[in-house]
Amino acid sequence: MRPHGLATSVVDAIGNTPLVQLKNILPHVGLPPTTRLFAKLDNLNPGGSKKDRVAKQIVLDGYESGELVAGQPIVELTSGNTGTGLAIVSAALNHEFIAVMSAGNSIERARQMRALGAEVVLVPQAPGNVDGQVSGKDLELVREVTESLTQERNCFRADQFRLKGSWRAHYNSTGPEIWEATGGDIGTFVDFVGSGGTLIGCGKYFKEVKKGFKCYAVEPLGNEVLKRGSGGKLGVGKGGHRIQGGGYEMTFDELELFKDVDVGELVDGFISISDKEAVDAARLLAKKEGIFGGFSAGANLSAAAKVIMEGKVEGEEGVAFMVCDNGLKYLSTDLYL
Ligand SMILES: Cc1ncc(COP(=O)(O)O)c(C=O)c1O
């Protein structure tokens, strides 16, 4: 649980989020009452997402390596959550922060970052792409803008897709917190993949502390690029989906963070989740447990239920998933009508 003492800055309030054992929701997702299902409430971080941890780790790593110096501007491309985390950490540690994001992401994210003192650069979506559905092509456009800004303004690029802080944050904090909260009585972790930082960091930690621990990568149904790619055949995504924060149609080879791990050892399987399954599960989580998450929390919950129902979990071994961000970030969408 979070420390109640005096923090020297809001940076100290990042992490140590509660892990909640779900009860009410079990019959609604077809699970027996004995199921041990745990939700990690990273929606309760200061910026409302797990990416606060990544922002903090990347900035601290930057100081340590000397690549980031006092007062230097920080830039990053973001679907909003890493940007919010970076805006918070930058404000607290006296850096200017420039966030580059696709115009396809929800507007709350841009407003929150601006409120936190960030400069937000919105990049228009690729022609024909749909608002609220950020594709690989959209992300490519955002990357180009970010790269030129980094050069022009001599910024530190807090690259969540490349820097090890992205997974080290979860290896150092999220994984150990989940492990300690359950007293090590847990055997499965499912996670919707964006940069892969959470799956790698938590998965690597869990597999080190427990032999036979199982990790599943969650992907949008019809867009199973990781699953098809790791079968030797490069997958071709069908394009849009609504689960913001991941499902970027990138293979393990294209997702740089996975270069730090043996994917075959880390990932035990893949779970596909439709937009509807993610939305229904997010709504249930809110209504039945009072836990207000985003689309990806719904995708993770739905994937956890599938893994259990498909008999992939031994006995009553615990299953954990992340509530990656806060439902408040989606009030302009139809996630919660
Ligand atoms: C809401 C949300 N869910 C899931 C993810 C994916 O997490 P990761 O990048 O650790 O794979 C992100 C990443 O930005 C996110 O913002």
The ligand as an SDF file (V2000), in Angstrom:
LIG
                    3D

 16 16  0  0  0  0  0  0  0  0999 V2000
   -4.0260    2.5020  -21.2300 C   0  0  0  0  0  0  0  0  0  0  0  0
   -2.8630    1.6590  -21.5940 C   0  0  0  0  0  0  0  0  0  0  0  0
   -3.0020    0.3380  -21.5980 N   0  0  0  0  0  0  0  0  0  0  0  0
   -1.9900   -0.4760  -21.9620 C   0  0  0  0  0  0  0  0  0  0  0  0
   -0.7640    0.0240  -22.3750 C   0  0  0  0  0  0  0  0  0  0  0  0
    0.3230   -0.9160  -22.8000 C   0  0  0  0  0  0  0  0  0  0  0  0
    1.3540   -1.0020  -21.8620 O   0  0  0  0  0  0  0  0  0  0  0  0
    2.8590   -1.2980  -22.2790 P   0  0  0  0  0  0  0  0  0  0  0  0
    3.3530   -0.1350  -23.0670 O   0  0  0  0  0  0  0  0  0  0  0  0
    3.5800   -1.4750  -20.9960 O   0  0  0  0  0  0  0  0  0  0  0  0
    2.8520   -2.5440  -23.1060 O   0  0  0  0  0  0  0  0  0  0  0  0
   -0.5780    1.4050  -22.3710 C   0  0  0  0  0  0  0  0  0  0  0  0
    0.6780    1.9870  -22.8280 C   0  0  0  0  0  0  0  0  0  0  0  0
    0.7850    3.1470  -23.1390 O   0  0  0  0  0  0  0  0  0  0  0  0
   -1.6410    2.2430  -21.9790 C   0  0  0  0  0  0  0  0  0  0  0  0
   -1.5070    3.5830  -21.9920 O   0  0  0  0  0  0  0  0  0  0  0  0
  1  2  1  0
  2  3  1  0
  2 15  2  0
  3  4  2  0
  4  5  1  0
  5  6  1  0
  5 12  2  0
  6  7  1  0
  7  8  1  0
  8  9  2  0
  8 10  1  0
  8 11  1  0
 12 13  1  0
 12 15  1  0
 13 14  2  0
 15 16  1  0
M  END
$$$$
